[in-house]
């Protein structure tokens, strides 16, 4: 399938080649782009560079996907800026480990919250437009040892605090889409911790109570513990109740299925890349929105440490 004739770039550089970097490379190649990789490891079929400067020099204007550990994102973006890179850039989620904006960053950078491109989440957003929201209940959970069968989960990113693991960052899709759907949070109260079930140094559960600017109350639960995979959001609004169940692939309003969708595991990533490469706007997570997610995570952590309601920092769009 070759589509790159209408794209902003016909070459992609994937920085980092763990499981998510390999997925991005495969998807981008399938979209018709030539792909190279920046990695210290052997990357199979793709041309490999040791550093970003060398990759950008050989591929001016390329689409760059930063898929390193979260703790390395800021370094990768600085390297791109030092090379005067002028092509589109997507940074895997979350944007940074800490909400410390770089004033020199290009506004064209987007953050990889691909769940925004799920057709049922987009349909939910459309249905909620201009409706008064009363309360929201969101939950996501999956047993961490089942994520990547055949690998010791304790050696992966999720278990490593220094690399940005733990449910708050690993499962931050829910934080992003709640901000996207319902607007900024006024304050949050949080309980997070390690259950002891998984022998991790990172938190394996988080339970949040949120008060927002445009809604009275919301709850959010995230965990690595649930052996019955779940990912769902229930919204009580002026016209009743709407529930999106990502696992069942259904959108239900007041007891009736109003939409349904079954996607393969790469489809939302594919749609996200297409939007960036076509220069579309309006759905993907901007740099400023990515900072808002990180600020929310920091507020959650502060609340869990202090036992107090905490208001997230507010960031303006660059």
Residue pairs with C-beta under 8 A, 6 or more apart in sequence:
1 30
1 31
1 32
2 32
3 31
3 32
3 274
4 10
4 31
4 32
4 33
4 277
6 278
7 31
7 33
7 63
7 277
7 278
8 63
8 87
8 88
8 276
8 277
8 278
8 279
9 33
9 61
9 62
9 63
9 87
9 88
9 277
10 32
10 33
10 34
11 33
11 34
11 35
11 36
11 59
11 61
11 62
11 63
12 24
12 25
12 28
12 33
12 34
12 35
12 36
12 62
12 63
12 64
12 65
13 35
13 36
13 37
13 38
13 49
13 52
13 55
13 56
13 59
13 62
13 63
13 64
13 65
14 21
14 24
14 25
14 28
14 35
14 36
14 37
14 38
14 46
14 64
14 65
14 67
15 21
15 37
15 38
15 39
15 52
15 55
15 64
15 65
15 66
15 67
15 68
15 76
16 38
16 39
16 66
16 67
16 68
16 69
16 72
16 76
17 25
17 37
17 39
17 41
17 43
17 67
18 67
18 157
19 148
20 67
20 92
21 37
21 39
21 65
21 67
21 68
22 43
23 266
23 269
24 65
24 67
24 269
24 273
25 35
25 37
25 43
25 46
26 266
27 266
27 269
27 270
27 273
28 35
28 63
28 65
28 273
29 35
30 270
31 270
31 273
31 274
31 277
33 63
33 277
35 46
36 46
36 47
36 48
36 49
36 55
36 58
36 59
37 43
37 46
37 47
37 48
37 49
38 48
38 49
38 50
38 51
38 52
38 55
39 48
40 50
42 48
49 55
49 58
51 79
52 64
52 76
52 79
52 80
52 83
53 79
53 82
53 83
55 62
56 62
56 64
56 80
56 83
56 85
57 83
60 86
60 87
61 86
61 87
62 85
62 87
63 87
63 88
63 89
63 90
63 273
63 276
63 277
64 80
64 85
64 87
64 88
64 89
64 90
65 89
65 90
65 91
65 92
65 112
66 73
66 76
66 77
66 89
66 90
66 91
66 92
67 92
68 76
68 92
69 157
69 160
69 163
69 164
70 92
70 94
70 96
70 97
70 163
70 164
70 169
71 97
71 162
71 163
71 164
73 91
73 92
73 95
73 96
73 97
74 96
74 100
74 102
76 91
77 89
77 91
77 102
77 105
77 109
78 102
80 89
81 104
81 105
81 106
88 108
88 110
88 276
88 277
88 279
89 106
89 108
89 109
89 110
90 109
90 110
90 111
90 112
90 272
90 273
90 276
91 109
91 110
91 111
91 112
91 290
92 111
92 112
93 111
93 112
93 113
93 169
93 172
93 173
93 176
93 285
93 290
93 293
94 111
94 164
94 169
94 172
94 290
94 293
94 294
94 297
95 111
95 287
95 290
95 291
95 293
95 294
96 290
96 291
96 294
97 164
97 169
97 294
98 294
98 298
99 291
99 294
99 295
99 298
99 313
99 315
101 291
101 315
101 318
103 318
105 287
105 318
106 318
107 286
107 287
107 317
107 318
109 287
110 276
110 284
110 285
110 286
110 287
110 290
111 176
111 284
111 285
111 286
111 287
111 289
111 290
111 293
112 272
112 285
113 172
113 173
113 176
113 177
113 284
113 285
113 290
113 293
114 268
114 269
114 271
114 272
115 121
115 173
115 176
115 177
115 268
116 122
116 176
116 177
116 180
116 268
116 272
116 283
116 284
116 285
117 268
117 271
117 272
117 275
117 283
117 284
118 246
118 261
118 263
118 268
119 259
119 261
119 263
120 244
120 246
120 249
120 250
120 251
120 259
120 260
120 261
121 177
121 244
122 283
123 251
123 258
123 259
124 181
124 233
124 235
124 242
124 244
124 251
125 180
125 181
127 242
127 251
127 253
127 258
128 181
128 235
128 237
128 242
131 237
131 238
131 239
132 237
132 238
133 182
133 214
133 215
133 235
133 236
133 237
134 215
134 216
134 236
134 237
134 238
135 215
135 216
135 217
135 218
135 235
135 236
136 178
136 182
136 215
136 217
136 218
136 219
136 233
136 234
136 235
136 236
137 218
137 219
137 233
137 234
138 174
138 178
138 218
138 219
138 220
138 221
138 232
138 233
138 234
139 220
139 221
139 222
139 230
139 231
139 232
139 233
140 171
140 173
140 174
140 221
140 222
140 223
140 230
140 231
140 232
141 221
141 222
141 223
141 224
141 225
141 226
141 229
141 230
141 231
142 224
142 226
142 229
142 230
143 224
143 225
143 226
143 227
143 229
144 153
144 158
144 159
144 198
144 200
144 204
144 224
144 225
145 153
145 198
146 227
147 153
147 156
147 158
148 156
153 159
153 198
154 198
154 199
154 200
156 165
157 163
157 164
157 165
157 170
158 165
158 166
158 170
158 200
158 202
158 224
159 165
159 198
159 200
159 201
159 202
160 201
160 202
161 201
161 202
165 202
166 200
166 202
166 203
166 204
167 192
167 202
167 203
167 204
167 205
167 206
167 222
167 223
167 224
168 175
168 192
168 203
168 206
168 222
168 297
168 300
168 301
169 297
170 224
171 222
172 293
172 297
174 220
174 222
174 233
175 220
175 293
175 296
175 297
176 285
176 289
176 290
176 293
177 233
178 210
178 218
178 220
178 233
179 185
179 289
179 292
179 293
179 296
180 285
180 289
182 212
182 214
182 215
182 218
183 212
183 213
183 214
183 215
184 212
184 213
184 292
184 312
184 314
185 210
185 211
185 212
185 213
185 296
185 299
185 311
185 312
186 211
186 212
186 213
186 311
187 210
187 211
187 299
187 309
187 310
187 311
188 208
188 209
188 210
188 211
188 296
188 299
188 300
188 303
188 309
188 310
188 311
188 312
189 208
189 209
189 210
189 303
189 308
189 309
189 310
190 206
190 207
190 208
190 209
190 300
190 301
190 303
190 304
190 310
191 206
191 207
191 208
191 304
192 203
192 205
192 206
192 207
192 300
192 301
192 304
193 203
193 204
193 205
193 304
194 200
194 201
194 202
194 203
194 204
195 204
195 205
195 225
197 204
197 225
198 204
198 224
198 225
200 224
204 223
204 224
204 225
205 221
205 222
205 223
205 224
205 225
206 220
206 221
206 222
206 223
206 300
206 304
207 219
207 220
207 221
208 218
208 219
208 220
208 221
208 300
209 217
209 218
209 219
210 217
210 218
210 219
210 220
211 217
211 218
211 309
212 218
229 247
230 247
231 245
231 246
231 247
232 243
232 244
232 245
232 246
232 247
233 243
233 244
234 241
234 242
234 243
235 241
235 242
235 243
239 254
240 253
240 254
241 253
241 254
242 251
242 252
242 253
242 254
242 258
243 251
243 252
243 253
244 250
244 251
244 252
245 252
249 260
249 261
249 262
249 263
250 257
250 259
250 260
251 257
251 258
251 259
251 260
252 258
272 284
274 280
275 283
275 284
276 284
285 293
286 317
287 317
287 318
288 315
288 316
288 317
288 318
289 317
291 315
292 312
292 314
292 315
295 312
295 313
295 314
295 315
296 312
298 312
298 313
299 310
299 311
299 312
299 313
300 310
302 308
302 310
303 309
303 310
